[in-house]
Amino acid sequence: MAINLDAGWVIVGIIVAVVFIVVALVQKRQSMATGMVKIGAIFIVLSIGYVFIINRVQFNSFSSIIDGTKIYFNWMISIFDRVVDITSYAIKQDWVKNSTVGK
């Protein structure tokens, strides 16, 4: 008992398979993007909390909240500057394979 498939049905089957694969990939990318947003939001909340607690920022006046925000952004800029320093140091290193190893 052989099944006769026209070329049109094969193409339709391939198109349906491609659509399912594309939908699966899009959902996976969306879940990855959602995960990155969640991780970013958790980092921001924890870092703001850390900076505000360490510096004892009071939430009773608008000016103290502004001062705490300035401290937070200065803290973030200093972290960014450190990352830039570390990255530039790593780039400047001689990353050529050591030819004396293994001889």
WORA-V75532 format. One record per residue. RES is the residue in three letters. OMEGA is omega in whole degrees, 0 to 359 (none if undefined). Layout:
res=RES omega=OMEGA
res=RES omega=OMEGA
//
This chain:
res=MET omega=182
res=ALA omega=178
res=ILE omega=178
res=ASN omega=177
res=LEU omega=174
res=ASP omega=179
res=ALA omega=179
res=GLY omega=180
res=TRP omega=177
res=VAL omega=179
res=ILE omega=178
res=VAL omega=179
res=GLY omega=178
res=ILE omega=179
res=ILE omega=178
res=VAL omega=179
res=ALA omega=179
res=VAL omega=178
res=VAL omega=178
res=PHE omega=179
res=ILE omega=180
res=VAL omega=179
res=VAL omega=179
res=ALA omega=179
res=LEU omega=179
res=VAL omega=178
res=GLN omega=179
res=LYS omega=178
res=ARG omega=179
res=GLN omega=179
res=SER omega=176
res=MET omega=179
res=ALA omega=178
res=THR omega=177
res=GLY omega=178
res=MET omega=178
res=VAL omega=178
res=LYS omega=180
res=ILE omega=178
res=GLY omega=180
res=ALA omega=178
res=ILE omega=178
res=PHE omega=181
res=ILE omega=181
res=VAL omega=181
res=LEU omega=181
res=SER omega=176
res=ILE omega=178
res=GLY omega=180
res=TYR omega=182
res=VAL omega=181
res=PHE omega=180
res=ILE omega=181
res=ILE omega=182
res=ASN omega=177
res=ARG omega=178
res=VAL omega=179
res=GLN omega=180
res=PHE omega=184
res=ASN omega=177
res=SER omega=181
res=PHE omega=182
res=SER omega=178
res=SER omega=176
res=ILE omega=176
res=ILE omega=178
res=ASP omega=177
res=GLY omega=178
res=THR omega=177
res=LYS omega=178
res=ILE omega=181
res=TYR omega=181
res=PHE omega=174
res=ASN omega=178
res=TRP omega=179
res=MET omega=178
res=ILE omega=179
res=SER omega=176
res=ILE omega=179
res=PHE omega=178
res=ASP omega=178
res=ARG omega=178
res=VAL omega=177
res=VAL omega=179
res=ASP omega=181
res=ILE omega=180
res=THR omega=180
res=SER omega=176
res=TYR omega=181
res=ALA omega=180
res=ILE omega=183
res=LYS omega=181
res=GLN omega=178
res=ASP omega=185
res=TRP omega=179
res=VAL omega=180
res=LYS omega=179
res=ASN omega=185
res=SER omega=181
res=THR omega=180
res=VAL omega=177
res=GLY omega=179
res=LYS omega=none
//
